[in-house]
Amino acid sequence: MTTEEVSEQEATEGESSKLRGLLVVYCKGLAMGSADAVPGVSGGTIALIVGIYERLIAALTALDPAVLGYLPSLHQADARSALIADIRDMDVPFLLALGGGMVTAVIILARVVEAALETVPGPTFAFFFGLIGASAIVLAEREWFGDTRQVIASVAGFTIAFIVAGISGGTGVPSSFPILFVAGALAISGMLLPGISGAFILLLLGQYNTMTSTLNRFVDGLLRVVIDGVTAQLLQDSMVIGTFLSGAAVGVFTVAYAVRWALENYRRATLAFLVSLMVGSLRLPVVEVLAATGRAPADILGVVVAAVVGAALVLALDWSTADLEY
């Protein structure tokens, strides 16, 4: 075998190894997306479990919009080479593979959750209650409540969540474009925080059902675009999803950095705030369960079992990952 053939074989093997690596990252994204699609379980926790949390944070905080400056010069070979080099340095292929897996999982589970909310809303919200409640218990056991600062943060977190949950579960929060933008910016933090999920934030803000149903309609519309063409509903759903994603993009460069700064400088107080936020938010699933559940023993048993299953999943996850550092 000649030197050229050896080099070509090594290059082929290298590319194959990279593709296998990206496929593994995609599968890890599926796990993260599955977690973030339901309130209570954090995609950040899954990132810790599968060993990519630090890489994810590093890649997100390495993103630099300055690379867009190459676009006017892409007709030049040097500019294209520089752009590719910067993309690799920012670990964009990793983010794309991970994001692809997350999007796939969210699209699949969104349909399951929407069906569950329509057919068995009581047990579904009871399941959410179990997930969120157990997550709060698990985090609280890490003893992040000790001094006055943490107590104040706890009271603030509980009060804010309790009030917001009452609004979103009562009169309802309008799904206006500004609200959806803010929801996207806040929900993205769920991907970065072990212990709190993006879906939980959407549920707290009263946008979980809206985004779930909109995503399902949007996917259905795309699948039927050859038959029905671009409909008014598809355009409307595109604007909703686009606004949400725009907020998420802004959140990566604002909320993510703010959360990171808070954790680095006021870690215990920040986590005490987050735990109390989760406890206060339990008002929402309780209200929904009471509204959707009858007084028959079978109905009550159904919601109790659902809540226990949700809590058991979180507790089992915590038990199996007790050696991970938060």
C-alpha positions in Angstrom: 0.0 0.0 0.0 1.4 3.4 -1.0 1.8 6.4 1.2 -1.0 8.1 -0.6 -3.3 5.1 -0.1 -2.4 5.0 3.6 -3.1 8.7 4.1 -6.4 8.3 2.2 -7.4 5.4 4.4 -6.5 7.2 7.6 -8.6 10.2 6.4 -11.5 8.0 5.7 -11.3 6.3 9.1 -11.0 9.7 10.7 -14.2 11.0 9.0 -16.0 7.7 9.9 -15.0 8.2 13.5 -16.3 11.7 13.5 -19.6 10.6 12.1 -19.9 7.9 14.7 -19.1 10.5 17.4 -21.8 12.8 16.1 -24.3 10.0 16.0 -23.5 9.3 19.7 -24.0 13.0 20.4 -27.3 12.9 18.5 -28.5 10.0 20.7 -27.5 11.9 23.8 -29.6 14.8 22.4 -32.5 12.4 22.2 -32.2 11.7 25.9 -31.9 15.4 26.8 -34.9 16.3 24.6 -37.0 13.6 26.2 -36.2 15.0 29.6 -36.9 18.6 28.6 -40.2 17.8 26.9 -41.9 17.0 30.2 -42.0 19.4 33.3 -39.8 18.4 36.2 -36.9 16.4 34.7 -34.0 18.6 33.6 -32.1 18.2 30.4 -29.1 19.6 32.2 -29.3 16.6 34.6 -29.3 14.3 31.6 -26.3 16.2 30.1 -24.5 15.5 33.4 -25.4 11.8 33.3 -24.2 11.3 29.7 -21.0 13.3 30.3 -21.5 16.3 28.0 -22.6 19.0 30.5 -19.3 20.9 30.6 -18.8 20.6 26.8 -22.3 21.9 26.3 -21.8 25.0 28.5 -18.4 25.6 26.9 -19.8 25.3 23.4 -22.8 27.6 24.1 -20.7 30.3 25.7 -18.1 30.1 22.9 -20.7 31.0 20.2 -19.6 34.3 18.6 -22.0 36.2 16.2 -18.9 37.8 14.7 -18.5 34.8 12.4 -21.4 36.2 10.4 -18.9 38.8 9.1 -17.6 36.1 6.8 -20.8 35.8 4.9 -20.2 38.6 2.4 -16.8 37.0 1.5 -17.8 33.4 1.2 -17.0 33.5 -2.5 -13.3 33.6 -1.5 -11.6 30.4 -0.5 -9.8 32.0 2.5 -13.0 33.3 4.0 -14.6 29.9 3.6 -11.7 28.2 5.3 -11.6 30.7 8.1 -15.4 30.3 8.7 -15.1 26.5 8.8 -12.2 26.7 11.2 -14.1 29.1 13.5 -17.2 26.8 13.4 -15.1 23.9 14.4 -13.5 25.9 17.2 -16.9 26.8 18.6 -17.9 23.1 18.5 -20.9 23.9 16.3 -21.1 20.4 14.8 -21.5 19.1 18.3 -24.3 21.6 19.0 -26.0 20.8 15.8 -26.0 17.0 16.4 -27.1 17.5 20.0 -29.8 20.0 19.0 -31.0 17.6 16.3 -31.5 14.9 18.8 -33.3 17.2 21.2 -35.6 18.5 18.5 -36.5 14.9 17.4 -37.4 13.9 20.9 -39.4 17.0 21.6 -41.4 16.6 18.3 -42.2 12.9 19.2 -43.1 13.5 22.8 -45.1 16.7 22.1 -47.6 14.6 20.3 -47.8 12.1 23.2 -48.2 14.8 25.8 -50.9 16.6 23.8 -52.8 13.4 23.5 -52.4 12.7 27.2 -53.6 16.2 28.2 -56.7 15.8 26.0 -57.7 12.3 27.1 -56.4 12.0 30.7 -55.7 15.5 31.9 -56.0 14.7 35.6 -53.4 11.8 35.7 -51.1 13.8 33.3 -50.9 16.8 35.6 -50.6 14.5 38.5 -47.6 12.9 36.8 -46.2 16.4 36.3 -46.8 17.1 40.0 -44.8 14.0 40.9 -41.9 15.0 38.6 -41.7 18.5 39.9 -42.3 17.7 43.6 -39.7 15.0 43.6 -37.2 17.2 41.8 -37.7 19.9 44.4 -37.2 17.3 47.2 -34.0 16.0 45.6 -32.5 19.4 45.2 -33.6 20.5 48.7 -31.8 17.5 50.2 -28.5 19.0 49.0 -28.8 21.5 51.9 -28.9 24.8 50.0 -30.9 26.5 52.7 -28.8 27.8 55.6 -28.3 31.6 55.9 -30.5 34.7 55.6 -29.6 35.2 52.0 -30.9 31.8 51.1 -34.0 32.2 53.1 -34.8 35.4 51.3 -34.1 33.8 47.9 -36.4 30.9 48.9 -39.3 33.2 49.9 -38.9 35.1 46.7 -38.8 32.0 44.5 -41.9 30.5 46.2 -43.9 33.7 46.1 -43.1 34.4 42.4 -44.0 30.9 41.3 -47.1 30.7 43.4 -48.5 33.9 42.0 -47.5 33.1 38.4 -48.9 29.6 38.7 -52.2 31.1 39.9 -52.4 33.4 37.0 -51.4 30.8 34.4 -53.8 28.2 35.9 -56.6 30.6 36.5 -57.4 33.4 34.1 -54.6 32.3 31.8 -51.6 34.0 30.4 -52.1 35.2 26.8 -49.9 33.6 24.2 -48.9 36.9 22.7 -45.6 37.2 20.8 -43.8 39.2 23.6 -44.9 36.5 26.1 -43.7 33.7 23.8 -40.4 35.5 23.2 -39.8 35.8 26.9 -40.9 32.2 27.4 -38.3 31.0 24.9 -35.5 33.0 26.5 -36.3 31.6 30.0 -37.0 28.0 28.8 -33.6 27.7 27.2 -32.1 28.0 30.8 -33.7 24.7 31.5 -31.1 23.1 29.2 -28.3 24.6 31.3 -29.6 24.0 34.8 -29.4 20.6 36.4 -32.7 20.3 38.3 -35.1 22.5 36.4 -36.5 21.9 32.9 -37.5 24.1 30.1 -41.0 22.4 30.0 -41.4 23.3 33.6 -40.8 27.0 32.9 -43.3 26.8 30.0 -45.9 25.2 32.3 -45.3 27.8 35.0 -45.8 30.6 32.4 -48.9 29.0 31.0 -47.4 28.3 27.6 -46.8 24.6 27.7 -50.1 23.5 26.1 -49.8 26.3 23.6 -46.3 25.4 22.4 -47.1 21.6 22.4 -50.2 22.0 20.2 -48.6 24.6 18.0 -45.5 22.4 17.4 -47.8 19.4 16.5 -49.8 21.5 14.1 -46.7 22.9 12.5 -45.2 19.5 11.9 -48.5 18.3 10.4 -48.7 21.3 8.2 -45.1 20.8 6.9 -45.9 17.2 6.1 -49.0 18.2 4.1 -47.5 21.3 2.4 -47.2 19.4 -0.9 -51.0 18.6 -0.8 -52.4 21.7 0.9 -49.7 24.2 0.1 -48.7 26.9 2.6 -51.8 27.6 4.6 -52.7 30.5 6.8 -52.5 28.2 9.8 -49.0 27.1 8.9 -47.8 30.7 8.6 -49.4 31.5 12.0 -47.7 28.5 13.6 -44.4 29.4 11.9 -44.6 32.9 13.5 -45.3 31.4 16.9 -42.4 28.9 16.7 -40.1 31.5 15.2 -40.8 34.0 18.0 -40.2 31.3 20.6 -36.9 30.2 19.0 -35.8 33.8 18.6 -36.3 34.2 22.4 -34.4 31.0 23.0 -31.5 32.3 20.8 -31.4 35.6 22.7 -31.6 33.6 26.0 -28.4 31.7 25.1 -26.5 35.0 25.1 -28.3 36.6 28.0 -30.2 34.3 30.4 -27.6 31.6 30.1 -24.8 33.9 31.0 -26.9 35.4 33.8 -27.6 32.0 35.3 -24.0 31.0 35.0 -22.9 34.2 36.8 -25.5 33.6 39.5 -24.4 30.1 40.0 -20.7 31.0 40.1 -21.2 33.9 42.6 -24.3 33.0 44.6 -24.6 29.3 44.1 -26.5 28.3 47.2 -28.9 31.3 47.1 -29.6 30.7 43.4 -30.3 27.0 43.9 -32.5 27.8 47.0 -34.4 30.2 44.7 -34.8 27.5 42.1 -36.0 24.8 44.5 -38.6 27.2 46.0 -39.6 28.2 42.5 -40.5 24.6 41.9 -42.3 24.2 45.1 -44.4 27.3 44.5 -45.2 26.2 41.0 -46.9 23.0 42.3 -50.0 25.2 42.7 -50.6 24.8 39.0 -50.8 21.0 38.6 -52.8 20.8 41.8 -55.4 23.2 40.4 -55.5 21.3 37.1 -55.8 17.9 38.8 -58.6 19.0 41.0 -60.5 20.6 38.0 -60.1 17.5 35.9 -60.6 14.7 38.4 -63.9 13.3 39.6 -64.6 12.0 43.1 -64.9 8.3 42.1 -62.3 6.0 43.8 -61.0 5.0 40.4 -60.4 8.6 39.4 -58.6 9.4 42.6 -56.5 6.2 42.4 -55.5 7.1 38.8 -54.0 10.5 39.8 -52.3 9.1 42.9 -50.6 6.4 40.8 -49.6 8.9 38.2 -48.1 11.2 40.8 -46.2 8.3 42.4 -44.8 7.1 39.1 -43.6 10.6 38.3 -41.9 11.0 41.7 -40.4 7.5 41.5 -38.8 8.3 38.1 -37.1 11.3 39.5 -36.0 9.6 42.7 -34.6 6.6 40.8 -32.7 9.0 38.5 -31.3 10.8 41.5 -30.3 7.5 43.2 -28.6 6.2 40.1 -26.6 9.5 39.7 -25.8 10.3 43.3 -22.1 10.6 42.5 -22.6 13.4 40.0 -21.6 17.0 41.1 -24.2 19.8 40.6 
